[in-house]
């Protein structure tokens, strides 16, 4: 109840505050106080609701559906906290939570800068209203009780002492496919429990738990940072829209500047943390897979970065007589970056990506789908509508561009190229809406030339001067960078970068790096405040070089490692030394990596997950300065034969081939006496009559197995002359099929009892992956420095 | 002044042309009718349900993972995937394979498992006892 009330209050207060702020802007002086009180009420309620949800999670109140669905009692504190945003409802609440925190700061920020507050806060409150609407009790309610709709809870999560209550019989079901027991929890069960004096909280004592894929360190930081990025993207939008409302475009760029830098910094960091998660834990092999969910947060980031550059021009060229260049472009880009955040949310949460993405949410239901559409549609309509409405006036006041060889124009060109890259990615990502999909090659092919241009413009734009530049002087200034870039490109060429486009990309990135490094080096000693842009650009260039080396020139190979037998792999000696259990109940497979007398250890992890009902795998990385050695586990065979060999399923009379042998399934061997034993639960033996043809000879064999108290003991059939061993795995009498495992007959495994333990892994060498992460950190640092500088300027 | 707009316009047109061309070249259609998948022989994404009764084969020697999927009309298709069993395979409600049909089976380069439980609470369809 408390949660529902808090969210409802927050929603109503948000709407009220938006209306009051707008009325205040229209001249109702009294409305300002109402608006401020309402806004703070909204923020307080949202924060309290978040605290309350966290409290429910931490105290394991499984009578709440959300708590039940994502957490359990075994999770350590950090992961338990992270279940807050493991589902749709909670992640919307997290978003609204950040919006509240940012909103309180924004209210303070705008209240001391002219007449900004009513306009900006009206827009911002409107955005928040929509977000809160998504989690009100009628839509995706994080505080829904588990029995609000009949819910099937696994019997293992129910208090075992209460499972034999007489009236429970009507509520217990079993899933025939898996044999699992479920208890149907609905209003009538709750009533029955109540009359027996049992609360639901005593009844349900555990939850479903968190998907093991999410159970790691990155789950604790990637989503919160990403959502902070999403939230902060709505601030520059609010400024742009506020400018359109007032039809005054002089100040907003300066005032929104630190905010958009903050948003791009946080969102960029969030995106790359996701990349690191995919690389280091999920075992995707790379940090970027052009997965629609990754793309959908990258697109608004690219557009925001484009906006930052053209906003800089407007800020620089504005004076008493002119609002500055690219006023229209800036409005369009900033509005677009926010709309794209909403579009991203729509794509990932509406279920439209269903079949296309590894981690899209499932269909949220028709009502939520419609609301998401309305949410997105409203802001597209508002943004586009007001732009069209003001366009004629904007056209009149925007000064014309003059010189092609100027920093203004270079920055604009940069923004256009960034826009093109965003468009490419947007088109590919949106393809599933049309029932199509694109190959990854599409993104790579289209973005590579754009990347080359971005590198070149990145360098050039800093060499040309504002307003007008001289060609000769430009050449003189770029000497150092050009020469250094050529040298580095030649080195990379001889190191293996031979593909023409890649050479160009390498040169462009190196050029950008040296231009920025040269300037940053001069500036940092004098005035580090002004070095933000150069540092960020350097970081991007480093990241590009890392991308070139690691994605195009990695080497990868699948190998079988026999225990304690060294194998030569990609110039290293790999030795599998056995496995050891980890603290959290998984298994670490220890692989020693040796080269030149040095020894490193990688311990990729595999474990059987009850939650996912399958084997989960996590890679391990040995990181060097120049490369990563990436060991990703594939499978493990303990040599006892259970899973050795190839499993075939055969119908009566069907023939399969294995090596040089043809194996035909003739008939079951399942006499009536055995059938009776099976029915009565006793021990029994089953067999399958097979006919094996090999090198012209025919063998009749019968692999069998014995079942004793549920344990299967195989009695395999071995044919030395055909060099095969056949084991009966299972038999489905009513379908007339058997499953057999066929493997080569090896005398060595027969004669000695030594088990051949084999670990299959994918071993890869990924050169200079570290530059991707280093580059990211440098970019973030650059954004941060720039943000501080622009924050100072916004006060003047 | 005007020349600049023409040049800019031309560049944009060329880019859009390239974009469209590339898009049509690399796009992959979704196909849920396996008879069409088997006939076309083009790279596509086929989505279907794993045939549990036929289990799966994991071949450690050449690292293939073989299973059968069926579409809504119960057309079965053998899938050979170069790789190991994907995470969440057994609990997947739906399997999406990317690749093409040749030599009597679907050679998949990618297998995507869609799980009801991955991010959302599980709704189990039970057969009442």
Interface residues (C-beta under 8 A of the other chain):
Chain A: X65 X68 X69 X86 X87 X88 X151 X152 X172 X173 X174 X175 X176 X177 X180 X182 X208 X211 X213 X354 X355 X356 X358 X359 X361 X362 X400 X404 X420 X423 X424 X427 X428 X431 X432 X435 X436 X437 X438 X439 X441 X442 X445 X446 X558 X560 X611 X612 X613 X614 X615 X616 X617 X634 X635 X637 X643 X644 X646 X647 X648 X649 X732 X735 X737 X739 X758 X760
Chain B: X1 X4 X15 X18 X19 X22 X23 X25 X26 X27 X28 X29 X30 X43 X45 X47 X52 X53 X54 X55 X56 X57 X58 X59 X60 X61 X63 X83 X84 X85 X87 X88 X89 X90 X91 X94 X96 X112 X114 X115 X116 X117 X118 X119 X120 X121 X122 X123 X124 X126 X127 X128 X129
